[in-house]
């Protein structure tokens, strides 16, 4: 399945890039090593966001995918993960309706944990 995109961009994240048990301690029991990685994020005209399943070690690699995706204008959803919608967009408003319904159901049921999560 494919979807038409409005624009694409490469974004920088600090993420786990490796593990080394010699770096393990109370605050980092697995010895995680963090580094900068890049992800490619696309948005549709309705405000839906998708991130590519691969991460890139440098900006140049990510920018190559950005240019290819923008030139093509569509993405194959088999290689992309849906992310949060753009705040205030049509897609966000649709999600907000369902969040409000879930909140009302949680209030009616007295589910305090769900109320905290949804409020």
C-alpha positions as CSV (number, residue, x, y, z in Angstrom):
1,X,0.0,0.0,0.0
2,X,1.3,3.5,-0.8
3,X,0.4,7.0,0.3
4,X,1.1,10.4,-1.2
5,X,3.4,12.6,0.8
6,X,3.6,16.4,1.1
7,X,7.3,16.7,2.2
8,X,10.1,14.7,3.8
9,X,12.9,15.7,6.2
10,X,15.9,14.2,8.0
11,X,15.8,14.6,11.8
12,X,18.5,14.0,14.4
13,X,17.9,11.8,17.4
14,X,20.1,10.6,20.3
15,X,19.6,6.8,20.4
16,X,21.2,3.6,21.6
17,X,23.9,2.7,19.0
18,X,25.6,-0.2,20.9
19,X,26.0,-2.0,24.2
20,X,29.1,-2.7,26.2
21,X,28.9,-4.4,29.6
22,X,32.0,-2.6,30.8
23,X,29.9,0.6,30.8
24,X,27.1,-1.0,32.8
25,X,26.2,0.6,36.2
26,X,23.1,1.2,38.4
27,X,21.8,3.9,36.0
28,X,22.7,2.0,32.8
29,X,22.4,-1.7,33.7
30,X,22.8,-2.9,30.1
31,X,25.8,-0.7,29.2
32,X,24.0,1.2,26.5
33,X,26.1,3.5,24.4
34,X,24.2,6.5,23.0
35,X,25.0,8.4,19.8
36,X,23.5,10.6,17.2
37,X,21.5,9.0,14.4
38,X,19.2,10.3,11.7
39,X,15.7,9.3,10.7
40,X,13.7,10.3,7.7
41,X,10.2,11.7,8.5
42,X,7.5,12.3,6.0
43,X,4.2,14.2,6.3
44,X,1.0,14.0,4.2
45,X,-1.0,17.1,3.4
46,X,-3.5,16.0,6.1
47,X,-0.8,16.0,8.8
48,X,-0.1,12.2,9.1
49,X,3.5,11.5,9.9
50,X,5.6,8.4,9.0
51,X,9.2,7.5,9.9
52,X,11.3,5.2,7.8
53,X,12.2,1.9,9.4
54,X,16.0,2.4,8.9
55,X,18.1,4.8,10.8
56,X,21.1,6.5,9.3
57,X,24.6,7.2,10.8
58,X,25.1,10.4,9.0
59,X,23.0,13.2,7.6
60,X,24.2,12.6,4.0
61,X,22.7,9.1,3.9
62,X,19.4,10.4,5.3
63,X,19.3,13.3,2.8
64,X,19.7,10.9,-0.1
65,X,16.5,9.1,1.0
66,X,14.7,12.5,1.5
67,X,15.5,13.5,-2.0
68,X,14.4,10.2,-3.5
69,X,11.1,10.2,-1.6
70,X,10.4,13.8,-2.4
71,X,11.1,13.2,-6.1
72,X,8.8,10.1,-6.1
73,X,6.1,11.8,-4.1
74,X,4.7,8.5,-2.6
75,X,5.9,6.0,0.0
76,X,5.4,2.3,0.4
77,X,3.9,1.9,3.8
78,X,5.6,-1.5,4.2
79,X,8.8,0.4,4.9
80,X,7.4,3.2,7.1
81,X,6.0,3.4,10.7
82,X,3.1,5.7,11.4
83,X,4.0,8.3,14.0
84,X,2.1,11.1,15.8
85,X,0.1,13.4,13.6
86,X,1.0,17.1,13.3
87,X,-0.6,19.0,16.1
88,X,-3.7,20.9,14.9
89,X,-3.8,19.0,11.5
90,X,-6.9,17.2,10.1
91,X,-5.3,13.9,11.1
92,X,-4.7,15.1,14.6
93,X,-8.3,16.3,14.9
94,X,-9.5,12.9,13.9
95,X,-7.3,11.3,16.6
96,X,-8.5,13.8,19.1
97,X,-12.2,12.8,18.6
98,X,-11.3,9.2,19.5
99,X,-9.2,10.3,22.5
100,X,-12.1,12.3,23.9
101,X,-14.5,9.3,23.5
102,X,-11.9,7.1,25.3
103,X,-11.6,9.7,28.0
104,X,-15.4,9.9,28.5
105,X,-15.6,6.1,28.7
106,X,-12.8,6.0,31.3
107,X,-14.6,8.7,33.3
108,X,-17.8,6.7,33.2
109,X,-16.0,3.5,34.2
110,X,-14.0,5.3,37.0
111,X,-10.7,4.1,35.5
112,X,-8.3,6.6,37.1
113,X,-5.2,5.3,35.3
114,X,-6.9,5.7,31.9
115,X,-8.2,9.1,32.9
116,X,-4.6,10.2,33.8
117,X,-3.2,8.9,30.5
118,X,-5.9,10.5,28.3
119,X,-6.5,13.8,30.1
